[in-house]
Amino acid sequence: MTLTLKEIAELVEGSIEGDPSKSIHGIGALDSANSNQICYAVSEKYKDSLKNSNAGAFIAYSILTHKFKVIQDINNFNYDHQFNYPDSSVAANSAIGKNVNIGKSSTIGVNCVIEDNVSIGSNSIIEPNVTILRGCQIGNNCVISPGAIIGSEGFGNARNSDKKWNTIAHLGNVSIGNNVSIGANTTIDRGSISDTEIHDGVKIDNLIHIAHNVIIGEDTAIAAKTGIAGTTIIGKRCMIGGAVGIVDHLKITDDVIINATSTVNRDITNPGTYTGFVPLMHHSEWKKVGIWLTKLDKIATFMKIKLKNIR
């Protein structure tokens, strides 16, 4: 898809500062876009990135993404006798799209859907009822358990001037390394522009949600029912307990252990074991409580000194 800035401005009901005839061939991230791509920023904190970006234009993003989104053509699917993967085993009732690469000695279970331009490495096992959406990459020696969905649309929405929601189309993919296992009914969203990345050796349990643009470092293990919000980066060799909630845009360093049911709402910059349990309360109250919690050890020390002096 190629659009001129004039066509884009008409699409989003916007104005142009620059050459209206300039052609735009796609959407890119601020730090990696080229002069033929368009990108966006959501707040003032990206001002420096805007100045340094090589993008050819900047735009109202949510509307435009749908013009560059590629929809899977159901007529591209092949079934049973149409397969040509002599070195692998593919169940007859699975649906395989165009330009799909399946490596040697890999297995595709019954009732799987593998969309266009997917790549699956050697010796990987895709168990029944797995869906791998267009453009996603799976490495060697991977196991994806029943019901998992790889490359689903991310949860991105933007409000317009009428306070109505416009969905944001996600144009990235999911990239999964080697020796990765993904549990049953786990969902991994595709990236908004760049890819969601699951690096080598990662172990993901059942019923986990990994949002768009998340990056999970090598040999990290994540227990069931954990949710990781968008654009969070998790380091290598981390262990994340069950039912942990990690909010968006965080960075967690290597060799971190997070205990079960914890909420992570800030960056973790030092290795170690972390626990976060708090009661539900109004946010304004929680901010006050949070300040006092961080000072409890100092208060206790102060009280011990006072009591000792009184005695």
C-alpha positions, -999 to +999 in steps of 0.1 A: +000+000+000+013+034-010-005+067-001+004+103-007+003+127+023-027+144+006-045+111+006-036+105+042-047+139+053-081+134+036-084+100+053-078+114+088-094+149+082-060+165+089-039+192+075-004+190+059+028+208+068+050+198+039+048+183+004+013+169-002+026+147-030+051+128-009+046+091-011+043+070+021+049+032+018+043+021+054+043+029+091+075+028+112+086+033+148+101+066+158+136+052+163+137+031+131+114+047+105+129+057+072+120+087+050+093+067+031+075+058+063+051+076+086+051+074+124+035+090+155+041+100+191+015+098+219+028+124+244+054+151+251+079+127+264+086+116+228+096+151+217+133+143+214+126+111+196+104+131+171+133+155+165+158+127+158+135+105+138+141+098+101+104+093+094+090+111+063+059+123+082+039+121+115+003+113+118-030+106+137-020+069+140-051+049+149-071+056+117-041+051+093-030+017+106-060+001+091-049+012+056-017-008+060-031-038+077-031-070+057-061-093+062-057-131+058-073-143+026-093-175+035-089-186-001-052-190+005-056-220+028-046-255+018-059-287+032-050-324+032-038-335-003-027-299-011+001-300+015+037-304+003+058-309+034+074-343+029+098-339+058+072-330+083+038-343+096+008-321+091-027-332+101-051-334+072-078-312+087-054-283+095-055-252+074-021-240+060-018-206+042+005-194+014+043-191+017+043-211+049+077-228+058+076-258+080+110-272+090+122-308+089+107-333+114+081-308+127+045-318+135+013-298+130-016-313+150-052-316+141-074-285+136-045-260+135-046-228+115-013-216+101-018-183+082+002-168+053+040-162+056+044-181+088+078-198+094+081-229+117+116-243+124+128-279+126+117-304+153+089-282+165+056-296+177+024-276+171-003-294+191-040-295+182-062-263+179-033-239+178-036-207+157-005-190+143-015-158+125+001-143+095+038-135+094+048-150+128+081-168+132+086-200+153+121-214+159+135-249+162+126-274+189+096-255+201+064-269+216+032-250+214+004-266+234-033-269+225-054-238+221-025-213+220-029-183+198+002-167+184-001-133+167-035-122+178-044-085+175-031-064+204-054-044+226-048-009+212-074+018+211-074+056+208-103+080+217-115+105+192-129+140+199-163+124+207-147+101+233-154+071+211-129+044+207-110+038+175-091+005+173-054+005+163-044-021+138-012-040+148+012-043+120+041-062+136+045-099+141+055-124+168+091-137+168+097-169+189+132-182+193+145-218+196+137-243+224+107-223+236+076-240+251+042-222+252+014-236+274-022-244+265-046-214+258-018-189+261-021-158+239+007-138+225-002-105+207+016-093+176+035-060+179+020-027+170+049-019+145+079-039+156+076-075+167+067-091+201+098-112+209+101-144+229+138-153+230+155-187+231+148-211+260+117-193+274+092-214+292+056-201+293+029-219+312-009-223+305-033-194+304-008-166+301-014-133+282+016-115+266+006-082+251+020-063+220+057-054+218+066-073+249+102-087+249+111-117+270+147-126+275+164-160+272+156-188+296+129-169+315+101-190+330+066-177+335+039-196+355+002-198+347-023-169+347+003-142+345-005-111+324+022-089+309+010-056+295+023-039+263+059-029+256+073-044+288+109-058+285+118-087+307+154-098+310+172-132+309+168-160+334+138-144+353+112-165+371+077-151+373+052-168+396+016-176+389-011-148+385+015-120+384+003-088+368+030-066+351+019-032+339+030-016+306+062+000+295+083-015+323+119-029+322+128-058+344+165-067+345+181-102+343+179-128+371+147-114+388+123-136+407+087-123+412+066-142+437+031-154+428+001-130+426+024-100+428+017-067+410+047-051+393+041-014+386+076-001+384+109-009+368+131-035+385+167-026+379+185-050+403+185-088+404+167-104+433+134-117+446+104-094+447+069-096+462+041-071+458+008-076+477-015-046+483-052-042+493-075-026+468-083+010+476-090+043+460-058+054+442-055+087+461-055+067+493-030+042+479-005+069+471-005+080+507-002+044+520+026+037+495+047+065+509+043+052+545+050+016+535+084+026+522+092+043+555+080+016+579+115+003+587+127+038+596+096+044+617+102+011+636+138+020+642+128+054+655+102+039+678+127+014+693+151+043+701+123+063+717+111+034+738+147+026+749+152+062+760+119+062+779+129+031+799 
